[in-house]
Amino acid sequence: MERFGAEKCAGRILHPDEAAYLLGGNRERLPERLAGRWALREAFGKALGLGLDGWSWKELRYRNGRMHAEGALAGLLAARGIRVLHGSVSHDGNLALAVVVLEG
């Protein structure tokens, strides 16, 4: 994030609404919050069985403890019979942790 800046990092990995929400909030906690969103996307990719590739990170939104998919990602989830997304992000010191459960 230091190399490219918070706006560019947020714009590359987050849904535009999610990026605007984070960038409009507490700037001191922005690195921590971006790390949490990254961890959430890693956990989501693992739960989906695709890892970090094969889906658009920007089509996943997380806000106020709720996850939503849209576009091609929503279609992929529907094709796999996944109807409900659960996600949780937590921080401890310099660590960002996330858990994702996909429910069919």
N, C-alpha and C positions, 0 to 999 in steps of 0.2 A: 504494500500500500504506500509505503514511503517513496518508492521509485516512481509510481504512476499517479498517485493522488487518490483520495477517497472517492471523488466523483467518478473517475474512470473505472476504478475497481468495482464500485457498486453498479455502474452501468453495464459492465461486462458480464456480471454473474447473476444479477437480480432482475426480477420483473420490474418494469418501469415504476409501477405504483409502490412496490416495496422499496426500491432505491430512493424514491422521493420521500417516503416516510422516514427512512433512516437518515437521509441527508438533512431533513428538516428538524431532526431531534438534537439531542445532546451531543455536541461534537467531541467532547472529551471521551465519551464512551463509544464513539464510532468504530475504532479498531476492534474493540471487544464485540460489538454487535455484528460487524461484518464477519468476524471469525466464527461467530455462532451460526450465521446464515450459510457460510461455507461448510461447516460441520453438518448442518442439516441436509444440505444437498449431497454430501458424501454419504450420509446415512440413508437418504432416500434412494440413491443409485444402488447401494448395496442391497437394500430391501427389495428393490425392483429386479435385481439380478443382472444389471447392466453396468454397474460401476459408474464412472464419471462420463462415459461416452454413450451415444445412442439415444439421447434425449436432450431437449433444450432446457438449460438451467433457468432461462428467463420465463418459461411457461409454468414454473412452480412458484407459488406465492405463499408466504408465511407472514401472518400478521395477527397480533393479539392471540397467539396460541393456536391459530387455525391454519391448516394447509389447504390450498386449492390448486388444481391443475387446470390448464386451458390449452386450446389449440391441439396440435398433434400429440402432446403429452396426455391430454385428457382422452383422446382417441386410443392411444396405446393402453392406458389403464383400463378403459372400457373393454377393449379387445381381450385383455387378460382377466376380465371379470373383477377388477378391483373397483370397489364402489366408495370406500371410505378411507381417508388419509388421516393418520394421527402422527403428530410430531411434537417433540419437546426439545427446547434448547436450554442449556444451563451453563453457568460460568463458575469456575473455581480458580481463584488466583489468575494465572496467565493461561488457563486452559478453557477452551470452549468445547462443550460436549453436546451431542444430539442423539436422540433416539427417534426412529420412525417405524411405525407399524402400518402395513397396508392390509386392508380388510376386504375380503371378497363377499 
